[in-house]
């Protein structure tokens, strides 16, 4: 497996929506998967990420598998 380890200072896994949007200095991912939190809050954040950052964001269905390359 080839991987790169990157240190992302000032990022919390417990960030709120505003903090996540402010993280726009990170390179845009191909797709962002929102897998933490209530479904309606995740869907709202997905729409905000799309609208404000222009990133593709997905709220996977329970049990959905995603191949990451």
C-alpha positions as a Markdown table, in Angstrom:
| # | Residue | x | y | z |
|---|---|---|---|---|
| 1 | Unk | 0.0 | 0.0 | 0.0 |
| 2 | Unk | 1.3 | 3.4 | -0.9 |
| 3 | Unk | 0.3 | 6.2 | 1.5 |
| 4 | Unk | 1.3 | 9.7 | 2.5 |
| 5 | Unk | 1.1 | 10.9 | 6.0 |
| 6 | Unk | 0.2 | 14.6 | 6.4 |
| 7 | Unk | 0.1 | 16.7 | 9.5 |
| 8 | Unk | -2.9 | 19.0 | 9.4 |
| 9 | Unk | -2.6 | 21.4 | 12.3 |
| 10 | Unk | -5.6 | 23.0 | 13.9 |
| 11 | Unk | -8.1 | 20.5 | 12.7 |
| 12 | Unk | -10.4 | 18.8 | 15.1 |
| 13 | Unk | -12.5 | 15.7 | 14.4 |
| 14 | Unk | -15.1 | 17.4 | 16.5 |
| 15 | Unk | -15.3 | 20.6 | 14.4 |
| 16 | Unk | -18.6 | 22.2 | 13.8 |
| 17 | Unk | -20.0 | 23.1 | 10.3 |
| 18 | Unk | -18.4 | 26.6 | 10.3 |
| 19 | Unk | -15.0 | 25.2 | 11.3 |
| 20 | Unk | -15.2 | 22.6 | 8.6 |
| 21 | Unk | -16.1 | 25.3 | 6.0 |
| 22 | Unk | -13.2 | 27.4 | 7.2 |
| 23 | Unk | -10.9 | 24.5 | 6.5 |
| 24 | Unk | -11.0 | 25.5 | 2.9 |
| 25 | Unk | -7.2 | 26.0 | 2.8 |
| 26 | Unk | -6.9 | 22.2 | 2.5 |
| 27 | Unk | -6.7 | 20.8 | -1.1 |
| 28 | Unk | -10.1 | 20.0 | -2.4 |
| 29 | Unk | -10.8 | 16.3 | -2.1 |
| 30 | Unk | -12.3 | 14.3 | -5.0 |
| 31 | Unk | -15.2 | 13.4 | -2.7 |
| 32 | Unk | -15.8 | 14.2 | 1.0 |
| 33 | Unk | -17.8 | 11.5 | 2.8 |
| 34 | Unk | -19.8 | 12.7 | 5.8 |
| 35 | Unk | -20.0 | 9.8 | 8.2 |
| 36 | Unk | -20.4 | 11.4 | 11.6 |
| 37 | Unk | -23.4 | 13.0 | 13.1 |
| 38 | Unk | -27.2 | 12.9 | 12.7 |
| 39 | Unk | -28.4 | 12.3 | 9.1 |
| 40 | Unk | -30.2 | 15.6 | 8.7 |
| 41 | Unk | -27.3 | 17.6 | 10.1 |
| 42 | Unk | -24.9 | 15.7 | 7.7 |
| 43 | Unk | -27.2 | 16.4 | 4.8 |
| 44 | Unk | -27.3 | 20.1 | 5.7 |
| 45 | Unk | -23.5 | 20.2 | 5.9 |
| 46 | Unk | -23.2 | 18.3 | 2.6 |
| 47 | Unk | -25.3 | 21.0 | 0.9 |
| 48 | Unk | -23.3 | 23.7 | 2.5 |
| 49 | Unk | -20.0 | 22.2 | 1.4 |
| 50 | Unk | -21.3 | 22.0 | -2.1 |
| 51 | Unk | -22.7 | 25.5 | -2.1 |
| 52 | Unk | -19.8 | 27.3 | -0.3 |
| 53 | Unk | -16.8 | 25.2 | -1.4 |
| 54 | Unk | -17.9 | 23.6 | -4.6 |
| 55 | Unk | -16.8 | 20.2 | -3.4 |
| 56 | Unk | -18.6 | 17.0 | -3.9 |
| 57 | Unk | -19.8 | 15.7 | -0.6 |
| 58 | Unk | -21.8 | 12.5 | 0.1 |
| 59 | Unk | -23.7 | 11.2 | 3.0 |
| 60 | Unk | -23.5 | 7.4 | 2.6 |
| 61 | Unk | -26.4 | 5.2 | 3.3 |
| 62 | Unk | -26.0 | 2.9 | 6.3 |
| 63 | Unk | -24.0 | -0.2 | 5.3 |
| 64 | Unk | -22.9 | 1.4 | 2.0 |
| 65 | Unk | -19.3 | 0.5 | 1.0 |
| 66 | Unk | -17.0 | 2.9 | -0.8 |
| 67 | Unk | -13.9 | 2.0 | -2.6 |
| 68 | Unk | -11.2 | 4.7 | -2.1 |
| 69 | Unk | -8.4 | 4.8 | -4.6 |
